[in-house]
Amino acid sequence: MLAVNDTKFNAAVFLLTGIPGLEDFHLWISIPFCLMYVISIVGNSVILFIIKTDPSLHEPMYIFLSMLAVTDLGLSISTMPTTLGIVLFNSREISLNACFAQLFFIHLLECIESSVLLLMAFDRFIAIRDPLRYASILTLPRIGKMGQVCVLRGVAVILPLPILLQRLQYCRSNVLSHCYCINQDVMKMACSDIRVNSIYGLSVALLTVGLDSLLVFLSYVMILAAVLSITSHAECLRALNTCVSHLCAVLLFYTPMIGLSVVHRFGEGSSPLLQILLGYIYLLVPPLMNPIVYSVKSKHLRARIIRVFVK
């Protein structure tokens, strides 16, 4: 247990957690973790390269996909040092400042990814509801402004999280629940009053991820209504097929995130293994699966990727 007061604040450290009970097998566990990170980074980088170099893919849907790939790359890179440090070198210590910086980038990128998924839902709605005006509504300058708003919103709502954490004193157990730092896990280590942190953290979750997921759901209600109004059965199926990749990305992102948030805030008696499993799914699986899902489901993107590798 580490006591942290005003004089020792900068010297204190947290201890990250790998997989309890399997410490002797961490070297073997590092193999799938390394593969997941390599596939995530290479897959998202390839998608970005293909979209950037192929003018035929400079369309709204693929521009939004490139935004998603950038945030997924950022999430992989922000968690990779501590995760691989634990399973490869048993390096569990992380300073408070490094922990605060990591949680800022993790939550910032999550907020941006949630916004991008909402923009992608809007993109699918416009493409199905008003295809003739699709290109005129979602112009490249307008998409650029949407991306800027996503980033600015993320910075504005996430920046107070590490600032609020820095004002706390930490004198409880310094062992965190995951192999990386997140806000709801770190604030439990404080012996100060965390009501402000808890209320602000919950408000941020509800007004970003909660609101975005609700708007995505409403978007798909409107998409379904638009699809059902199409008289041709073949056109109806084709329209629905364009949404499959995005629906997979939405489920991969929101399901483990909401589950982990509920477990941290309300699951006092829940199994630590459940928290750890949800924690890994929460940040490792979406960056891994998104490029695979989009490469498989998008014929144009798949053809360009195959062409590059065949050459």
N, C-alpha and C positions, 0 to 999 in steps of 0.2 A: 504494500500500500504506500502510495506516495502522497505526502502532504505538500500542498502547493499554496504558498502565500505570496505576498507582493514581491519578496526578495528572491524567491526561488521559482517564480512563474516561468521564466524562459528556460530554466534548466530541467523542468519536468518532462517526462515522456509518457506516452501511452504504449501499451503492449497490444499488438494486433493478434488475432486468432486465426489459425489455419483450420484444420479439421481435427477437433479434439478426439483423442484416442487413436489417431492414425499418424502420429508424429513419425513413427519409424518407417512409414511408407511414403513420406512426403517426396522423396526423390522419384519414386515411381509415379506418384500423382502429378509431379511436375511435367511429365511427358504429355498427357492430354491437355494440361493447361497451356503449355508452350504451343501445341498444335492449334488450340483454339485461338490464341493471340495471333499466331502467324496467319491463319486462315482469315481472321477478322481484318487484319491490317492489309494483307495482300488483296483480299476480295474487295474491300472498300476502295483501296487505291486503284485497282484495275477499273472499277466502275467510274471513278473520277477521271481517270486517264481516257477511257473510251468516250465518255460524254464530252470532255474538253476537246478532243482531237477530231471528233466526227461531227461536222456541221449539221448533218441530218438529224442528230439527236439534240439539237439546241431548241427543244420544245419545252413548254411549261412542265409537263409530267417528268421529264428527265432532269430539268433544272431543279425541281423539288427533290428528286431522287439524289442528286449530287449534294444537296444540302443535308439530306438524311445521312449520306455516306460520310460527310465531314464530321457531323456530330458523333456518329458511331466510331470513327477513327479517334476522335478526342476522348471518348469514354474508354476505349481500349487502352490508349496511351496513359490516361490518368490513373488507371487502376493497376496497370502492368507492373510497375516497379515494386510496389509493396506485396502484391500477390506472388510474383515469382521470387521475390526476396525471401518470403516465408518458406515456400515449398522447395526452393533450391538451396538456400543458405541458412535457413532458420533465423532470419533476421527479423525479429518481431518489434523492435523498438522504433518509435517514430516520435519526433519532437512535436510539441503543441503547435508551433507555427507551421510546420510541414503538414500536420494533420488538418489544420484549419484551411490551408491552401488547397489540399486535396479535396476536402469536402466542398469547398467553394466551386471548384471546377466540375466535380461530379454533379452537384445539384444544378449548376448553371447549364451544363450540357444536357441534363435531363429535361430541364425547363425548355430549352431551345428545341430539343427533339420532339417534345410534346406539341410545341407550336407548329413545327414542320409537319407533323402527322395531321394536325388540324388543317393546315394549308393544303395538304395532299387530298384530304377529304373534300375540301372546297373545290379543288381542281377537278376531281372526279364528278362532282355534282354539276359543275358548269359544262364539262365535256359531254355529259349525258343529257342534261336538261336543255342546253342551248348550244349545240355543236357548231352552228353557223357563226356564232359570235365568240366562240372559244378563244381564237387567236387574238381578237381585238380586245377582249376583256383582260386576258392574262398576257400582257405584253412583258418583254424582258425588263424594261425600267420599273414597271409596277411590281414584278416579282422581286427585283432587287430591293425595293422599298419594303416589301413584306418581310424579306429576310433581315433587313436592318431593324425593323420593329421587333422581330422575334429576339434578336440579340440584346437590344436595349431593354426590352421587358425583362429578360432573364437576368441581366446585370442589376437592374433596379430592384428586383424583388429578392435576389439571392445574396447580394453584397452584405445586407445587414446580418445574415446568419453568422458568419465568422466574427463579425464585430460584436454581436451579442454574446457569443461564446467566450470571447477574450475577457469580458468583464467578470466572468465567473471565477470562483476558486474551486480547485479540484483536490479533494482530500479523501475521496472514496477509492474503491478498487479502480486501478487504472487499466484493467484488462477489457478491451473492446470486444464486441461480438463477432467482428468480421475481419477480413484481411485488408480492409481499407476503412477510411473514416467517413461517416455520414452524420448528419446533424442530430437525428433522434437518438443515435447511439452515444455520441460524445456528451450530450447534455445530461445524460443519466449519471455520468461520472462526477458531476459537480455536487458540492455540499452547500452551495449557495441556493437562493430562491430561483427556480427556473420557470416560474409561471409565465413571465414575459416571453422567454424563449419558446416555451411550449405553445403558447397562444399564437405567437407570430409564425412559428413553424407550421402549425396546423392551418393557419390562415393562408400561408403561401401555398401549401399543398392543395387546399380547396380551390383557391383562386387561379391556380395554374393547371396542374394535372387534373384536378377534379372538374374544373370548368371546361378545359379542353376536351376531356373524355366525354362529357355531356354533350358538347357541341358536335363532336365526331359522331356520337350516337344519333343526334338529331339530323345531321347531314345524311346519314345512311337511311334514316326514315324517309327523307325527301328524295334520296336517290332511288329507293325502292318504289316510291310512289311514281317517280318519273319513268322508271323501267316498266312498271305495270301498265303504264299508259301507251307503251309501244305495242302496236298491233302485230307486227311480225315476230313470231316466236324465235326465229334465228337471230334477229337483231336484238331481241330481249336478252338472250343468252350471251351474245357477244358483248353487250353493255355490262352485264354482270361479271363477265370474265375479266374485264379490265379492272375490276375492284378487288379481285382475289388477293393479289400481292399486297395491296395496302391493308386489307383486313387482317392478313397474317401479321404484318408489321405492327398493327394496332394491338392485336392480342398478345404478341410477344413482348410488347413494351408495357402495356398498362396492367396486365394480369399479375405478374410477379411484383411490380412496383406497389400496387394497391395492397396486395397480400402482405408484403413485408412491412408496409406502413401500419397496417392494422395489427400485425403481430407485435411490432415494437411499442405501439401506443396502448393497446388493450389486452395483449396476450401475456400477462405477467406469468402465468403458469405454463406457457407453451414450451415445447421441447427446444433446447438450444440448437439441436441438429436441424430442426425445421427452419429456424432463423438463418442458419449458415447456408442451408440448401437454397432457400429463397434468395439469400444475398448473392450467391454465385449466379443463379438463373437471372436475377434482376439486372446485373451489369455485364455478364459475359455472353449470354445467349442472343439478345437482340443484335449486337454488332456482328456476331458470327452468322446468324441465320438470314438477316436482311439481304445481303448481297447474293446469297444462294437462292433465296426465294425469288427475288427480282430477276436474276439471271435465268432461272428456269421458266418463269411465267411470261417474261417479255421476249417475244420472238425477235424483235428488232435488236434489242440489246444482246441477246444470246448470239445472234448471227454476227454482230460486230466483234464480240469477244472471240468467237471461234475463228473469224477471219484473221484477227491479230495473231492468235497463237499458231494458226496454220502457217501464216507467213513466216 
